[in-house]
Amino acid sequence: MVLKLELLSKEMMIKPSSPTPPHLKTLKLSFLDQTSPPFFAPFIFFFHHGTTDDHGRSSQLLKQSLSKVLTLFYPLAGRIKGNDFVDCSDDGALWVEARVHGFLKDVVENPLMEELEKFLPLEPHNGDDSKLMLAVQVNYFLDGGIGVAVCVSHKIGDAFSVVNFVNAWAVTAREGDAAVISPPNFGLVSSLFPPTTEDLTGSGFSSTLGMTTREKIVTRRVVFDKQNLAALKKSAAAESSRVGNPTRVEALSAFLWKRFRETSKKNLQHHAVKKTFPAAHAVNLRARMNPPLPYATFGNLWSLATTVTPSSSTAQDDLVFQLRTSIREINAEYVEALKNGKGHSERLRKWHKIIFCKGEAEFCKFSSWCRFPIYEVDFGWGKPVLACTATVPYKNVVRMMSTKCGDGIEAWINMGEDDIWEL
């Protein structure tokens, strides 16, 4: 089924309900922000609402609660300035509403990326062309369902930050007041990871390198239920001599990495080019710091664990052990070096390895959101019947989310249009 959307409102800006104090008008980007890619992190939450005659009431509820919560998340109503800071100008967040000429059940039963992207307020790939920090689109279905799409600039926060913000917005809508929300600390990350004053482009680095256009990417959703994951864990443990009880994420990552390698090697079998096919796992730094940061800390708090295998390696290597080893290297010592500046070159080196070594290496990139409170979002209509993401501007990217019941994992896989993985 091809869904058609009708815009109900012209683009408008939702501003904080009270002005941002003068001493908070400028938010410096951290080094981790400066080196994060400039696209919008997209999430879409679908809800059963049960009625089709109170869209006006729902609209007012969502707009008013967003305005209230933006007093706490004030940088999201600002505008980014270069790669240095956010001007917390209270210019507002983009707001769009649309009527969907279709039914929520059709989306929930068969979520296709080509249809899901229609619910977004903007093109996520165009983050480098926009100064916006936040954009929202509320979509009303014919059967009363509602889809709330949220896009936050990756230059100011990671996926965990986005999910925590949406939960804070939902609580504000439910409770009628943002006073029950613990205020996030926006300045903490830049104080821990001070921005660099060096011209990053002078070293050949650019956070846009490696990004590609939407047209060259195919995104597939593959659901692994409880039984699938148990079988993958058993298989991974049997293939590993050093990991007897792999986690679900480790086992699934190893399985998908193996499939990526096999597909990539098959595509190159008639070419003279020799490549390796390493993996890179995004690691949440909050729990790996000493002392650990509160999980609600807003900002880009992630780093890449890279796993490089020799070119002579086979698909039967101990991939789980390799993944676990590289991820555990992102520890308190690693973070401490990153905090005092000594780890800056290491972070850039990893980016260079992933982005520049196209002739030698092709990375498979993973990000796990399995413990994120995605299905805790509740605006007063109950928890989502479906929560999902959208395509990001990189090939060979796997984003993992827990299924609604929590027993399974959904893998959202970005593939090149000519490199469809054999799963």
C-alpha positions in Angstrom: 0.0 0.0 0.0 1.3 3.4 -1.0 0.4 6.0 1.7 -0.5 9.6 0.8 0.0 12.4 3.2 -1.7 15.8 3.2 0.0 18.7 5.1 -2.3 20.3 7.6 0.0 23.1 8.7 2.6 25.2 7.1 6.0 25.1 8.7 5.9 26.8 12.1 8.3 27.1 15.0 7.5 26.0 18.5 9.5 28.2 21.0 10.2 27.6 24.7 7.4 28.8 26.9 9.9 31.0 28.8 13.0 32.7 27.5 16.4 31.1 28.0 18.4 33.1 30.6 21.3 35.2 29.2 24.0 33.2 30.8 22.8 30.1 29.0 22.6 31.7 25.5 25.7 30.0 24.2 26.5 26.3 24.3 29.9 25.3 23.2 30.2 22.0 21.3 32.4 19.4 22.8 35.1 17.6 20.9 32.8 14.7 20.5 30.2 17.0 19.1 32.6 18.5 16.7 33.6 15.1 15.3 30.0 13.8 15.1 28.4 13.6 11.7 26.0 16.4 10.6 22.8 14.6 10.0 19.5 14.4 11.9 18.9 11.3 14.1 15.4 10.2 13.2 12.9 8.4 15.4 9.2 7.7 14.7 6.7 6.6 17.4 3.3 5.2 16.5 0.4 5.1 18.9 -3.2 3.8 19.0 -5.3 6.8 19.8 -8.8 5.3 19.4 -10.6 8.4 18.1 -10.4 10.5 14.9 -12.3 13.6 16.1 -9.9 15.2 18.6 -6.8 15.9 16.4 -7.1 19.6 17.4 -6.9 18.6 21.1 -4.0 16.3 20.5 -2.2 19.0 18.5 -2.6 21.5 21.3 -1.4 19.0 23.9 1.7 18.2 21.9 2.6 21.8 21.0 2.0 23.1 24.5 4.0 20.3 26.2 6.8 20.7 23.6 7.0 24.4 24.4 7.2 23.7 28.1 9.9 21.0 27.8 12.0 23.2 25.6 12.6 25.5 28.5 14.7 22.6 29.9 16.1 21.4 26.6 16.7 25.0 25.4 19.5 24.3 22.9 17.1 22.3 20.8 15.3 25.6 20.1 18.5 27.3 19.1 20.7 27.3 15.9 24.1 25.9 15.3 26.9 28.2 14.4 29.7 26.6 12.4 31.3 23.7 14.2 31.8 25.7 17.4 28.7 26.4 19.4 24.9 26.5 19.5 23.2 29.9 19.7 20.4 29.2 22.2 18.3 31.9 20.6 14.8 30.5 21.3 14.1 30.6 17.5 12.2 27.4 18.0 11.8 23.8 16.8 10.3 23.1 13.4 6.7 21.8 13.7 4.7 20.1 10.9 1.4 18.3 11.0 0.0 15.9 8.3 -3.1 13.8 7.7 -2.3 10.2 6.5 -4.8 8.8 4.0 -4.3 5.4 5.3 -4.5 3.2 8.4 -2.0 2.7 11.3 -2.4 -1.0 11.1 -1.0 -1.1 7.6 2.2 0.6 8.8 2.5 -1.6 11.9 2.0 -4.8 10.0 4.4 -4.0 7.2 6.8 -1.1 8.1 8.6 -0.2 4.8 11.3 2.4 4.9 10.0 4.1 1.7 6.7 4.7 3.5 8.1 5.5 6.9 10.2 8.3 5.6 7.1 10.1 4.5 6.3 10.7 8.2 9.5 12.8 8.8 9.5 16.6 9.0 12.7 16.9 6.9 15.3 15.0 5.1 17.7 13.6 7.8 20.6 13.6 5.4 20.6 17.4 5.0 21.9 18.1 8.5 24.9 20.0 7.1 22.6 22.4 5.2 20.4 23.2 8.1 21.0 25.2 11.3 18.0 23.6 13.0 18.5 21.5 16.1 15.0 19.9 16.3 12.2 19.1 13.9 8.9 17.3 14.7 6.1 16.0 12.5 2.8 14.7 13.9 0.9 12.4 11.5 -2.8 11.6 12.0 -4.2 8.3 10.5 -7.8 7.7 9.4 -8.3 5.2 12.1 -7.3 7.6 14.9 -3.6 6.4 15.1 -0.9 9.0 15.6 2.7 8.9 14.4 5.1 11.3 16.1 8.4 11.8 14.2 11.3 13.5 15.9 14.6 14.5 14.2 17.5 15.9 16.4 20.8 17.2 15.0 23.5 14.6 15.7 25.9 17.6 16.2 24.3 18.1 19.6 23.3 14.7 20.8 23.5 10.9 20.2 20.5 8.5 19.9 20.3 8.0 23.7 20.0 11.7 24.2 17.2 11.9 21.6 15.2 9.0 23.3 15.6 10.7 26.7 14.4 14.0 25.3 11.3 12.4 23.7 10.5 10.6 27.0 10.8 14.0 28.9 8.4 15.6 26.3 6.0 12.7 26.8 6.0 13.0 30.6 5.4 16.7 30.2 2.4 16.0 28.0 1.1 13.4 30.4 1.6 15.4 33.6 0.9 18.8 32.2 4.1 20.3 33.6 7.9 20.0 32.9 8.6 20.6 36.6 8.7 16.8 37.2 11.6 16.4 34.7 15.1 16.4 36.0 16.9 19.2 34.1 19.6 17.9 31.7 23.1 19.3 32.0 24.1 20.5 28.6 27.4 22.0 29.6 28.8 18.9 31.2 30.0 17.1 28.1 31.9 20.2 26.7 33.6 20.6 30.1 34.6 16.9 30.2 35.6 16.8 26.5 36.7 20.4 25.7 36.4 21.5 22.0 39.5 21.6 19.9 40.6 24.9 18.5 42.5 23.2 15.7 41.2 23.4 12.2 40.1 19.8 11.8 39.9 20.1 8.0 43.6 20.9 7.9 44.3 17.3 8.8 42.1 16.1 6.1 39.3 15.3 8.5 35.7 16.2 7.8 32.7 14.8 9.7 30.8 14.6 6.4 33.3 12.2 4.8 31.8 8.8 4.1 28.2 10.2 3.9 26.3 9.2 0.8 23.0 10.2 -0.8 19.7 8.6 0.2 19.2 7.3 -3.4 22.2 5.0 -3.1 21.0 3.3 0.1 18.6 0.4 0.7 17.3 -0.1 4.2 15.9 -3.4 5.4 14.3 -4.3 8.7 15.0 -7.8 9.8 13.4 -9.1 13.0 15.1 -11.7 15.2 12.8 -13.2 17.7 13.7 -14.9 21.0 14.2 -18.3 19.3 16.3 -16.8 16.5 18.6 -15.1 19.1 18.9 -18.2 21.2 20.0 -20.1 18.1 22.5 -17.4 17.2 24.0 -17.3 20.7 24.4 -21.1 20.7 26.1 -21.0 17.3 28.4 -18.1 18.3 29.4 -20.0 21.5 30.1 -23.1 19.5 32.4 -21.2 17.1 34.2 -19.3 19.8 36.9 -20.9 21.9 37.0 -17.9 24.3 33.4 -16.6 24.7 31.2 -19.3 26.3 28.1 -17.1 26.8 27.9 -14.3 24.2 25.3 -11.6 24.7 22.4 -11.3 22.2 24.0 -8.2 20.7 27.4 -9.9 20.4 25.9 -12.9 18.7 23.7 -10.9 16.3 26.6 -8.6 15.5 28.9 -11.5 14.7 26.2 -13.1 12.5 25.6 -9.9 10.5 29.3 -9.1 10.3 29.9 -12.6 8.8 27.0 -12.1 6.3 28.4 -8.7 5.3 31.9 -10.1 4.8 30.6 -13.0 2.7 28.5 -10.7 0.5 31.4 -8.2 0.1 33.9 -10.9 -0.8 31.5 -12.4 -3.3 31.0 -9.0 -5.0 34.7 -8.6 -5.3 35.6 -12.1 -6.5 36.0 -10.9 -10.1 38.0 -7.8 -9.2 41.7 -7.4 -8.6 41.0 -5.2 -5.6 41.9 -6.7 -2.2 40.1 -5.6 0.8 39.6 -6.4 4.5 36.1 -6.1 6.1 36.5 -4.9 9.7 33.7 -3.9 12.1 33.1 -0.8 14.1 30.7 -0.7 17.1 29.4 2.5 18.6 29.9 2.4 22.3 28.0 4.5 24.9 30.6 6.2 27.1 28.3 7.1 30.0 28.7 3.8 32.0 32.4 3.5 31.0 33.5 6.7 32.8 34.9 6.8 36.3 32.6 7.7 38.0 29.8 6.8 35.5 27.8 9.7 34.1 24.0 9.7 34.7 22.4 8.0 31.7 20.3 11.1 31.1 23.4 13.2 30.4 22.6 15.0 27.1 25.3 15.2 24.3 27.4 13.0 22.1 28.8 10.5 24.5 30.0 7.7 22.2 33.1 6.3 20.6 33.9 3.7 18.0 35.3 0.3 18.9 37.0 -1.0 15.7 37.7 -4.6 15.1 40.2 -5.3 12.3 40.8 -8.8 11.0 43.7 -10.0 8.8 43.0 -10.1 5.0 43.6 -13.9 5.1 40.9 -14.5 7.8 37.8 -16.6 7.0 34.2 -16.3 7.9 34.7 -18.9 10.7 37.0 -16.7 12.8 36.2 -16.1 16.4 34.2 -13.0 15.5 32.4 -12.8 18.9 35.7 -12.7 20.8 37.1 -10.0 18.5 34.0 -7.9 18.9 34.0 -8.2 22.7 37.7 -7.5 23.0 37.5 -4.3 20.9 34.4 -3.0 22.8 36.1 -3.6 26.2 39.0 -1.5 25.1 36.6 1.5 25.3 37.2 1.6 29.1 37.7 4.3 31.8 41.4 4.6 30.8 40.4 5.2 27.1 37.8 7.8 28.1 40.3 9.6 30.4 42.7 10.0 27.5 39.9 11.4 25.4 38.9 13.8 28.2 42.4 15.3 28.5 43.0 15.6 24.8 45.4 12.7 24.4 42.7 10.6 22.8 41.7 13.1 20.2 44.2 11.8 17.7 43.1 8.2 18.4 39.4 9.1 17.7 40.4 10.9 14.5 42.6 8.0 13.5 39.7 5.6 13.9 37.5 7.9 11.8 40.3 8.1 9.1 40.6 4.3 9.1 36.9 3.9 8.6 36.4 6.7 6.0 39.6 6.9 4.1 40.7 3.3 3.6 38.2 2.7 0.9 40.7 0.9 -1.3 41.9 -1.3 1.6 39.0 -1.8 4.0 35.3 -1.7 4.0 33.7 -1.4 7.4 30.5 -2.8 8.8 29.2 -0.4 11.4 27.0 -1.3 14.3 25.0 0.6 16.9 22.9 -1.1 19.6 19.9 0.8 21.1 18.6 -2.4 22.8 18.6 -1.0 26.3 17.2 2.4 25.4 13.8 3.3 26.9 12.3 3.6 23.4 9.1 1.8 24.2 8.6 3.8 27.4 7.5 6.9 25.5 3.9 7.6 26.6 2.1 10.9 25.7 -1.0 9.8 27.5 -2.2 7.3 24.8 -0.2 4.3 26.1 3.1 3.1 24.9 4.0 2.9 21.2 2.6 0.0 19.1 5.7 0.5 17.0 8.9 2.6 17.3 11.4 2.8 14.5 14.2 4.8 12.9 14.8 5.9 9.3 17.7 5.7 6.9 21.0 7.4 7.8 23.5 8.6 5.1 26.0 5.7 5.4 26.3 2.3 3.8 26.9 -0.9 5.8 25.3 0.4 9.0 23.3 -1.8 11.4 21.1 -0.3 14.1 19.7 -2.7 16.6 16.5 -2.0 18.6 14.6 -4.2 21.0 11.2 -5.4 19.8 8.2 -4.1 21.7 7.9 -7.3 23.8 11.6 -7.0 24.6 12.5 -10.6 23.7 13.6 -9.9 20.2 15.8 -7.5 18.3 15.1 -5.5 15.1 18.0 -4.9 12.9 17.7 -1.9 10.6 20.4 -2.5 7.9 21.6 0.2 5.5 23.1 -1.4 2.4 24.4 0.0 -0.8 21.9 -0.3 -3.7 24.3 -2.7 -5.5 25.5 -4.6 -2.3 22.4 -6.3 -0.9 23.5 -8.6 1.9 22.6 -12.3 1.7 20.9 -12.9 5.1 
